[in-house]
Amino acid sequence: AELIDARGRFLMPGLMDNHYHYWRQRLFRGADLLAMGVTSIREPGTPIADGLNLRQAIDEGVLAGPRIYTLGPIIDGVGMNPMVDLRLNQPEAAAAVVASMHSLGVDGIKLYATLAPQVSVAVIAAAKKFQLPVTGHIARTTWKEAMAAGIDGLTHAANYYHDFVPAPLRPKWGDEPVKVSVATSSTPPLRIDPTSAEVRSMLGEMARRGVMLDPTLLAYVRDEAELRQGGFDGYLEAAQISADIKALTLEAHRAGVQLLVGTDDKSMHDELEMLERIGVPNAAILRAATANGARWLGKAAEFGTVQTGRRADLLLVDGDPLRQMKDIRNVELVVKDGRVVFAR
């Protein structure tokens, strides 16, 4: 065996991006992800052939990149994203759809925004028969409804407000795609306080049920330069949304909700540092970027920790990201499947 002198360095599991799409294989930056220390990704929505083929190409060494866990095409109702959606409007069809996806080899299921509650419930029930975990970027189905049905995860900390908007003020879901944002809930926008007792109660229920949250802060939180591009009214709304998403994520951690780090195709290092800035402890952030992803997939015995018997996906860092997260950028060495795939 090759012996690597790691004295004075920080050894940790390889990172896992729990929300990384690859809309086109030619856009997939596999080598760049490995160089950042990302050795696994959860792909939450892509055409099924692309997802399975890219996963196989990486497994066989044809392409460089992290190990892929694909959720296949997103299952939606109206259809907000024609690139990846599988439209499903009848609960009785859910079993056949999930069975087909399972037979093709997906690693989980992704529900999307316009899926009707009764259909969401049917898909979750069907997935449980095949032990497929389910996550949801949901809106028409509320978080509470999905949790009651047994969903395993939720994506985007921006979508919690649907649970607290009175039914008459919720967006109407017709045959046309609907933009989901706080502004569509009412006029003027109805703000739901992420630190309220009602929201904290829901987060407590998430913690009790073990429902993990993939907040994807970078997908919604805007910096000052971006905020100024929207004009005065747009500035105020985007700034409030950014503040609420950060507050909701911190409240989720404090309530005991297990977080997952996902970037929605952005920088893993940036997402980790943003979680640190909003107040999530660094140890919890590192768990969210490593062990929790493996646990969500039901593969905690395979990877996600530095431990005898686990897959050798390892990251060697110059510094101490438990003390300051910016040190995670000082990648010295990346090991994937027991092989060195990047060395500074």
Secondary structure, DSSP 8 states (H G I E B T S, - for coil): ------TTSEEEE-EEESS---SSGGG--HHHHHHTTEEEEEE-S--HHHHHHHHHHHHTTSS---EEEE--SEEESS-S-TTTEEE---GGGHHHHHHHHHHHT-S-EEE-TT--HHHHHHHHHHHHHTT--EEE--SSS-HHHHHHHT--EEE-TT-GGGGGS-GGGS----SS----SGGGTSSS-----TTSHHHHHHHHHHHHHT-EEE--GGGT---HHHHHTTHHHHHHHHHHHHHHHHHHHHHHHHHT--B----SSS-HHHHHHHHHHHT--HHHHHHHTTHHHHHHTT-TTTSSS--TTS---EEEESS-TTT-GGGGG-EEEEEETTEEEEE-
